[in-house]
Amino acid sequence: MSLPVLVVLVVVGIALSVLAVHFTGGSKIATLAGADQALSRFADDFPDEKVTSVRVTADGRTAFLDLGQARVGIVHSVGDCFLTRIVTPHDIRTLDVDQAGAISLKLADFTWKGGRFSFADKADAVAVAAALGLNNPSLAREAA
């Protein structure tokens, strides 16, 4: 078989594989229907944790669950699944609340670095930052 024919077969095979994954739902992005779904998903992994409040981002891809004692549970969509974490101030590299009502969170965890999370209400962003231990949400915090 000639090299050009082999290259075409490989390219077509990869394209068909990608299309098959896409059309069978492999490229779907999970979203949370609301606080109840976030609570349920978090309870699957952490059944003994007591949640005092839930704040869902504007896009419905992430929920922050206040656990008290400067601990926050996170339910975040990754593809068509959700990952859950418990975050403490010790896990945070940087945390900032901007004027638009979004928090930027960078974690020391190598498996998930965090991100930027927008809320419909700036008060939710301030509350999440306070739950994570940020006393003055208008200032960026660099963890030591």
ZIBEL-V971803 format. One record per residue. N is the residue number from 1. PHI is phi as a letter, one per 40 degrees, with the letter a starting at -180 (NA if undefined). NEAR is the number of other ideal C-beta (glycine too) atoms within 12 Angstrom. Layout:
n: <N N>
phi: <PHI PHI>
near: <NEAR NEAR>
This chain:
n: <1 2 3 4 5 6 7 8 9 10 11 12 13 14 15 16 17 18 19 20 21 22 23 24 25 26 27 28 29 30 31 32 33 34 35 36 37 38 39 40 41 42 43 44 45 46 47 48 49 50 51 52 53 54 55 56 57 58 59 60 61 62 63 64 65 66 67 68 69 70 71 72 73 74 75 76 77 78 79 80 81 82 83 84 85 86 87 88 89 90 91 92 93 94 95 96 97 98 99 100 101 102 103 104 105 106 107 108 109 110 111 112 113 114 115 116 117 118 119 120 121 122 123 124 125 126 127 128 129 130 131 132 133 134 135 136 137 138 139 140 141 142 143 144>
phi: <NA c c c c c c c c c c c c c c c c c c c c c c c g c b c b c b c c i c c c c c c c c c c c b c c c b c c a b b b c c c g c a b b b c b g f f b b c b b b c b g b b b b b a b b b d c c c c a a a b c c c g b b b b b b c c c c a c h i b b c b c b c c c c c c c c c c c h c c b c c b c b b c c>
near: <9 8 9 10 11 12 13 14 15 15 14 14 14 14 14 14 15 15 14 14 16 14 12 12 13 15 14 15 18 24 25 31 18 17 24 17 23 35 31 22 33 35 20 17 21 22 14 11 24 17 31 19 23 31 40 34 33 23 20 25 30 43 41 43 40 32 28 18 15 22 26 44 39 46 44 38 29 20 16 17 19 29 28 33 34 30 37 23 26 16 27 34 23 26 42 30 34 22 13 17 25 28 42 29 41 25 28 21 20 10 13 22 18 30 23 24 37 27 29 17 17 22 16 30 35 27 25 42 39 27 37 44 25 29 16 14 28 18 14 20 25 13 22 9>
